[in-house]
Amino acid sequence: MATNQPAKAFMFIHALTPMHPGTGQSVGSIDLPVQRERHTSWPLIPASTIKGILRDACRQNGCDQEELFAVFGPDTNEADKHAGCLEITDARLLAFPVRSLNGTFAWTTCAPMLERLQRDQRLMGISTTSPISKPENGQAICVPDTSLKADNSIVLEEFDFTIEEKSIQPADLLKWVQDNAFADQFAQNRFVKHLAILPEDSFNHFARHATEVSARIRLDPQTKTVVGGALFYQEFLPTETLFYALLIAHDSCRPNQEDSNSSGAKKEPLLRADKALQFVRDKCGLNDSFPTLQIGGDATIGKGICAVKLL
């Protein structure tokens, strides 16, 4: 039996409200920090979280259980039968919003992050090969008509960056992100004019320290005072944070039970790779005009509402 080629897709995740993809353990003074890459300390969304959200969305929107098991794998009590046919990576940070003196906020990124995106594009069969600009310390690279400019510099939080007098690169990569990463026209129109490529160390500082940290409490309903031990600090990624994940679908390991092949012959897979990816798109509502999913904790207080695009 011939096997189809894998079906591949980029999934862009744009935070519309603050989000908390948590670690479940405290770090330093923060009781509930967000998940981060070990080697870079950049925020991430674990692949297991994304898989669970997609699976739950498919169930809520109504789907064939056999196809659900083919894509995501069987329930735990039958997990030894076969794996799901969908591979999902951790969602990787692409642009991090930082408060700006002009233009309200900037989407910040750095050369290593854009180089990683280019590498992932090659993995997925997409090519944008322009060289990536790398600013010097204390400088930032923006488009000539940037909305962030104050005199000849930009001011992010308490830091001042001189704007380099050269065109932003890679123009084709950033245009590809602008055209494909956003579900709403407002963010799409703002992206490039509010983008700043920063020195690596400066970007790392913002990614570590420019998150939102909220104090959470529980009150005694009788006295309206804080219950002992019920004060904790929780970290959130700010609204407008942009991630991407890679989705790769293969022919399903779950066979088609209605296959009429003769006894002993290998049965056809229930779903081919392209159909498995289409199943995710259809059943998760990603064909909607403004597709959204809730990602991370604190759903009941409006956290983690994200616009999601599958490219």
N, C-alpha and C positions, 0 to 999 in steps of 0.2 A: 504494500500500500504506500503510495507516494505521500510524503508529508509536506504540507504547505509551509511556506516561509513564515516566520513570526510576524505578527502585526504589532506595530510600535506607535506610541503616542506620547507627546508631552502633556502633562497636566499642570496647568498654572493655577496657583492658589493665591488670591488677593484678599487680604483681611479687610473686611468692612467694619468690624468692631474689634476691640482688643481681644487677644486670644491667649489661651494658656495651655500649650502642649506640655504638660508637666512631667517631672521626673518621679514624683512620689516620695521624695526624700529631701531633707533640708540641706542647704549649703550656706555656711556662714550665718549671716544675720537674716537671710531670707528663708522662711519656713517652707515655701512652696515655689521653687524656681522653675524656669522653663527648661526644656531639654536642649542640650547643646552638644555639638561635635566635640569629641575629646581633644583632638589635635589642634583645632582652630578656635574653639569656644564660640563659634557662630551658632545661632539658634537653628534648630531643625524640627521637623515633624516626623516621628518614627513611621516607618513603612507599616508596621502592625496597626498603628492608629488609623492610617489612611485606608488600609484594607478593611478594617472593622466598620468604618464609616460608610464605605462604598457598599459593603455587604448589607448593612442595616438599611441603607437607602433603597437598595433593590427590593428587600423584603417589604418595606413600608409601601412602596409604589406598586406592589403586586407583580409577582414573577413566577415562572415555572420552577418548582423546587429542584427538578433534575438539572436544569440549566444553571441554577444558582450553585449547586454542588459542583458542577463541571467547572465553573469559573473560579470559585473561591475555595473549593474543597468541601468534603462532607462535614457534618457536625462532629464534635469531639469524640463521641462514642464510636464513630466509624472512621476516624482519622487515618487508620492504617490501610484503608482500601485504596486510596489514590490521593495525589496532591491536586490542588487547583491548577488551572492552566494559565493563570494571570500572575506575572511577576511585577512587583511594585517596589520601587526604591524609596528610601527616606526622601522627604521633601527638603530640597536644599535652598538655602537663602540666596536670593538674587538681588534684591534691593531693600534697604532698610531706611525707614523714614526718620528724619532728624529735624528738630525745630530750626527754622531759619529766620534771620532778621528780616529779609525780604522774601516774598513769595510764600510765606507761611511755613512751609516745610520743604525739605529736599529729600528726594530718593537718593541715598548714597550707596555706592558700590566701590569695588576696587579691582585692580588688574587681575589678581589671582582668581577672584570670583568669576570674572568674565572669561578668563582662560579655561576654567573648569566647565563653564557653559558651552564654550566652543568644542571642548573635548566630548561632552555629552551629545552635542549636535552630531558630531561625526559618528558616534555610536549609534545614533538613531537615523543615520543616512541623510543628514542635512549639512550643508556646507556654507559657512560664512567665515572666510579666511583672512579678513583684514587684520593687520597688526593692531595690538591693543596698546593704547597710550598709558604710560606710567608716570604720574606726576612726581615731582620732587617733594621733599618734606616741606610743609607749609604752603603747598600749592594745591590747586584743584583744577580739574579739566571740566569745562562746561561748554555747551553750544554758544556761539557768539551772541545770540539773542536770549540768553538765559533769563528767567524771571527771578533768579536768586541774587543778581549782581547788585552790589552797593559800592559805588565808585569802581575800583578795579579789583574788588575782592568779594567773597561771600562770607557771611558770619553764621556759623552753625553752633547752636548752644552758646558757649562762651569762647569759642575758637574762631580765629580769623584765618582765612585761606586766600592767598593771592591767586587770581585766575590766570592760568597759563595762556599766552597768546598764540594758540594754535587750534586747529579744528579738532573736534572731539572724534576719537577713534575707539572702537571700530564702528563706523556709521551704519554699515549694513546689518551688523548684529543688533545694534540698538533699535534700528528701524524694524527689524524682525520681532523684537520683544514688544515694541510699541503696538505693532499691528496685531499681535497674536495673544498677548498675555492678559488683556483686560476685557471684561465683559461689558463695561460701561464706557460711553463716549467721553464722559468727563475726565476720567483717569487717563484714558488713551491720549486725549489732547494735551494733558498736562505733563506726561511722563518725561519726554526728552528735554523740555524747557525747565524742568525741575530736577534734573538729574545732575549729580556731581560725582565724578570719579576721583576718589581720595587716595592719598598715600596709604599703604597697607596698615601701618601702625595706627594712623588716625582712624581709619575705618574700624579696626579691631576695638579701639577704645569705645566708639559709639555702640558697636554691637554688644559690648559687655555692659555698658553703664548707662545707655540712653533708653532702656526699657522702662516700663511703668511698674512701680512697686506700690501696692495698695495695702493698707492696714485693714484687716477683717476682724470683726468682733461678733460675739453672741451675747445678747442681753438677757438678763433674768426678767421674765414677763411680769413679775410682781414688783420688783424694786427698780427696774429699768436701768440697772447698773451692769457693768461687764461681769460675766461669769468668770470665776477664777480659772486661769489657764486657757481661756477662750479667745485670747488676742493672738493673731498670727499675721505674718506678712507674706503676700502672694505677688509673684512677678507675672506681668503680662507683656506680650509683644504688642507694640502700638498698632492702631488702625493704619492701613495702607502698606503694611509689610507684604512683600511679594516673594513667594516661593515657587519652585517647580519640582515635579517628580517625574520619573520615567515609568511608563507602563509598557510591558512587553507581554503579548499574549501568544500562546502556542496552541496547537491542536489539543483538545482536551483528552485527559487520560480516562475519563469516564466514557464508556462505550454507549453507542446508541442501542438501547434495549429492543427497539423495534426493527433492527437490522435483519433483513431476511437472508443473510448469508447462510450457507450450509453449515451444519454442525462442525465445530472444530476450526472453522475459518476465523481469521482475526476480524473483529467487528470494526466498523467505521466509528471514529470519535463522535460523540454527541454534538460537539461544536468545533468547527474549524477556527483557526486563530482569528481571522477577520470577524467572524460572527461573534466570537467571545468578546472582542473589544466593542463591537456594536451593541452587544447585550448590556455592557456597563454604561455606554453612552445613553441608551434608551431608558433603561430601568432606573438609573440614578437621576434622571431629569436633566442631563447635560445637553439635551437638544433644545431646552427652553430658551426663550429670548434673554433671560437673566438668571442663569443657573446658580444656585447657592447650596452650600452644605454647612452644617455646624461641626466645627473641628475643635477638639480640646475640651477642657472642663468648663463648668459654670454656665451651662446652656440656659438655665432658668433665669439668669440675670443678664441675658443678651450677649454673652461673650462668645467669641469664636465663629461668628457668622461670616462666611467667606464666599466670594464669587469664584467659581471654578470653571475653567475652560479646558477642553480636551482638544489638542491639536493633532 
